[in-house]
Amino acid sequence: MQQKISGRVWVLGEDIDTDVIYPGKYLPILDPLEMAKHALEGFDVQFPAKLQLGDFIVAGGGFGCGSSREQAATCLKAAGIAAVVARSFARIFFRNAVNQGLPLVQADINAKLKDGDQITVDFSAHLISLPDGREIHFPPLDPSVQAILDAGGLIPAVRRKLGFTC
């Protein structure tokens, strides 16, 4: 995982649920790249076409609430989202995102930004740099969680731990 990432933000609201992130009608799709074509379609049907590699999702509290569908995290990761920054995350979404290698940052910044703003997230310094020059600190992840993200997700982390090279 890159330790310092800069990118454009998309600002969402409170309690963005998994059906908004990845609508249930697409659950039969198994290919992550096909899933990415429907990322946040429940928020805006045009949203998937707007996403670019390295964008950030910034939201309020309760991001990923609702069902336990892991496709919500999978589609965001496959769509090239650099990280999701939110005031809080639903626990099951948090775990699914970590397992997929999708970085999450707990910070309350959605009211400070608008769509298209650029931010920089420094994971090693636990710092978000906002467009106006302000810097917001965020709590570090547990080292075990950070190790999974650094490996690119749970499966690569387990392979690394077991010594597999493929």
C-alpha positions as CSV (number, residue, x, y, z in Angstrom):
1,M,0.0,0.0,0.0
2,Q,1.3,3.5,-0.8
3,Q,1.9,5.5,2.3
4,K,1.1,8.9,0.8
5,I,-1.7,9.3,-1.7
6,S,-3.2,12.4,-3.3
7,G,-6.4,12.5,-5.3
8,R,-9.8,14.0,-6.0
9,V,-12.7,13.6,-3.5
10,W,-16.3,12.7,-3.9
11,V,-18.3,13.9,-0.9
12,L,-21.2,11.7,0.2
13,G,-23.6,12.0,3.1
14,E,-24.4,10.0,6.2
15,D,-25.3,6.3,6.4
16,I,-24.3,5.3,2.9
17,D,-25.5,1.7,2.9
18,T,-24.2,-1.2,1.0
19,D,-27.2,-1.2,-1.4
20,V,-26.2,2.4,-2.4
21,I,-22.6,1.3,-2.8
22,Y,-23.4,-1.8,-4.7
23,P,-27.1,-2.4,-5.6
24,G,-28.4,-5.9,-4.9
25,K,-29.6,-6.5,-8.4
26,Y,-25.9,-6.9,-9.4
27,L,-25.1,-9.5,-6.8
28,P,-24.9,-12.3,-9.4
29,I,-21.8,-10.6,-11.0
30,L,-18.6,-12.3,-9.8
31,D,-15.9,-10.4,-11.8
32,P,-14.6,-7.4,-9.7
33,L,-14.0,-5.3,-12.8
34,E,-17.6,-5.8,-13.9
35,M,-18.7,-5.0,-10.3
36,A,-16.7,-1.7,-10.5
37,K,-19.0,-0.6,-13.4
38,H,-21.8,-0.4,-10.8
39,A,-19.9,1.2,-7.9
40,L,-22.1,3.7,-6.1
41,E,-24.8,3.4,-8.8
42,G,-27.4,3.5,-6.0
43,F,-26.2,7.0,-5.1
44,D,-26.1,8.3,-8.7
45,V,-26.6,6.1,-11.8
46,Q,-23.9,8.2,-13.6
47,F,-21.4,7.8,-10.7
48,P,-19.4,4.8,-12.0
49,A,-18.6,6.7,-15.2
50,K,-17.3,9.7,-13.1
51,L,-14.8,7.7,-11.1
52,Q,-11.2,7.9,-11.9
53,L,-8.3,5.8,-10.6
54,G,-7.1,7.3,-7.3
55,D,-10.2,9.1,-6.3
56,F,-11.3,9.2,-2.6
57,I,-14.8,8.7,-1.2
58,V,-15.4,11.0,1.7
59,A,-18.5,10.5,3.8
60,G,-20.2,11.1,7.2
61,G,-21.0,8.4,9.7
62,G,-22.2,4.9,9.2
63,F,-20.5,4.3,5.9
64,G,-21.2,0.8,4.7
65,C,-24.2,0.1,6.9
66,G,-26.9,-2.3,5.8
67,S,-26.1,-5.8,4.6
68,S,-22.9,-7.7,4.9
69,R,-22.3,-7.9,1.2
70,E,-18.6,-7.9,0.6
71,Q,-19.2,-6.7,-3.0
72,A,-19.6,-3.2,-1.6
73,A,-15.9,-3.1,-0.7
74,T,-14.9,-5.2,-3.7
75,C,-16.5,-2.8,-6.3
76,L,-14.9,0.3,-4.7
77,K,-11.5,-1.3,-4.7
78,A,-11.9,-2.6,-8.3
79,A,-13.1,0.9,-9.4
80,G,-9.7,2.3,-8.3
81,I,-10.8,4.1,-5.2
82,A,-7.6,5.1,-3.3
83,A,-9.3,5.1,0.1
84,V,-12.6,5.8,1.9
85,V,-12.5,8.6,4.5
86,A,-15.5,8.7,6.8
87,R,-16.5,9.7,10.3
88,S,-17.4,6.1,11.1
89,F,-17.8,2.8,9.3
90,A,-20.1,-0.1,9.8
91,R,-18.0,-2.9,11.4
92,I,-18.8,-5.5,8.7
93,F,-18.0,-3.1,5.9
94,F,-14.8,-2.1,7.7
95,R,-13.7,-5.8,7.8
96,N,-14.7,-6.5,4.2
97,A,-12.7,-3.5,3.0
98,V,-9.6,-4.5,4.9
99,N,-9.9,-8.0,3.5
100,Q,-10.1,-6.5,0.0
101,G,-7.1,-4.2,0.7
102,L,-9.2,-1.1,0.5
103,P,-7.8,1.5,2.8
104,L,-10.1,3.2,5.3
105,V,-9.5,6.4,7.3
106,Q,-11.7,7.5,10.2
107,A,-11.9,11.3,10.0
108,D,-14.7,13.8,10.1
109,I,-13.9,15.9,7.0
110,N,-16.9,15.6,4.7
111,A,-18.3,19.1,5.7
112,K,-14.9,20.6,5.0
113,L,-14.8,19.5,1.3
114,K,-16.7,19.5,-1.9
115,D,-16.7,17.2,-4.9
116,G,-13.5,17.7,-6.9
117,D,-11.3,19.0,-4.1
118,Q,-7.9,17.4,-3.8
119,I,-6.6,15.9,-0.6
120,T,-3.5,14.0,0.4
121,V,-3.6,11.2,2.9
122,D,-0.4,10.3,4.6
123,F,-0.9,6.9,6.2
124,S,2.4,6.8,8.0
125,A,2.0,10.2,9.6
126,H,-1.8,9.7,10.1
127,L,-2.5,13.0,8.5
128,I,-4.9,14.4,5.8
129,S,-3.9,17.6,4.0
130,L,-7.0,19.6,3.0
131,P,-7.0,22.1,0.0
132,D,-7.1,25.1,2.4
133,G,-3.8,24.0,4.0
134,R,-5.3,22.6,7.1
135,E,-4.1,19.2,8.3
136,I,-6.4,16.7,10.1
137,H,-4.9,13.9,12.2
138,F,-6.6,10.5,12.1
139,P,-6.2,7.5,14.4
140,P,-3.8,4.8,13.3
141,L,-5.2,1.4,12.4
142,D,-4.3,-1.6,14.5
143,P,-0.9,-3.0,13.4
144,S,-2.5,-6.3,12.4
145,V,-5.1,-4.5,10.2
146,Q,-2.3,-2.3,8.7
147,A,-0.3,-5.4,7.8
148,I,-3.3,-6.8,5.9
149,L,-3.7,-3.5,4.0
150,D,0.1,-3.3,3.3
151,A,-0.1,-6.8,1.8
152,G,-3.0,-5.8,-0.5
153,G,-5.7,-7.7,1.4
154,L,-6.3,-10.7,3.5
155,I,-5.4,-13.4,1.0
156,P,-2.1,-11.8,0.0
157,A,-1.4,-11.3,3.7
158,V,-2.0,-14.9,4.6
159,R,0.1,-16.1,1.6
160,R,2.9,-13.8,2.8
161,K,2.7,-15.1,6.3
162,L,2.7,-18.7,5.1
163,G,5.7,-18.0,2.8
164,F,3.9,-18.6,-0.5
165,T,5.4,-16.6,-3.4
166,C,2.6,-17.1,-5.9
